[in-house]
Amino acid sequence: MPKAGSGIFLDSTRDFKGFQFENPQSRPSRITVELFSNDGGIDVIFMQKAGAPAISQAEINRVIQSIHRTPLQTASTVAT
């Protein structure tokens, strides 16, 4: 589990629930979001360089909300 010097926050989407480690307002070099569902999960890591424009919570939320589950496809159902 990542360290969170500036906080741990709950995150959720339609398909996932999880945690965000770090507050983007404190300008950490790394913000990690861990999302889970009953049958899997995903980690999203945002990296920031000193002096570069800061990522906002709204930008993080847009990325997280765009993550969704897709139906499982087998090789026989994929068109070639």
Residue pairs with C-beta under 8 A, 6 or more apart in sequence:
1 21
1 34
2 21
2 30
2 32
2 34
3 21
4 21
4 22
5 22
5 26
5 28
6 22
6 23
6 25
6 26
6 28
7 21
7 22
7 23
8 19
8 20
8 21
9 19
9 20
9 23
10 17
10 18
10 19
10 20
11 17
11 18
11 19
11 20
11 33
11 35
11 64
12 18
13 35
13 64
13 65
13 67
13 68
14 68
15 37
15 67
15 68
15 69
16 35
16 36
16 37
16 41
16 42
16 67
17 35
17 36
17 37
18 33
18 34
18 35
18 36
18 41
19 33
19 34
20 31
20 32
20 33
20 60
21 31
21 32
21 33
21 34
22 28
22 30
22 31
22 32
23 57
24 31
24 46
24 54
24 55
24 56
24 57
24 60
25 57
27 48
27 54
28 48
29 47
29 48
29 49
29 50
30 45
30 46
30 47
30 48
31 45
31 46
31 48
31 55
31 60
32 43
32 44
32 45
32 46
33 43
33 44
33 45
33 46
33 60
33 64
34 41
34 42
34 43
35 41
35 42
35 43
35 44
35 64
35 67
37 69
42 67
44 63
44 64
44 67
46 55
46 60
46 63
48 54
48 55
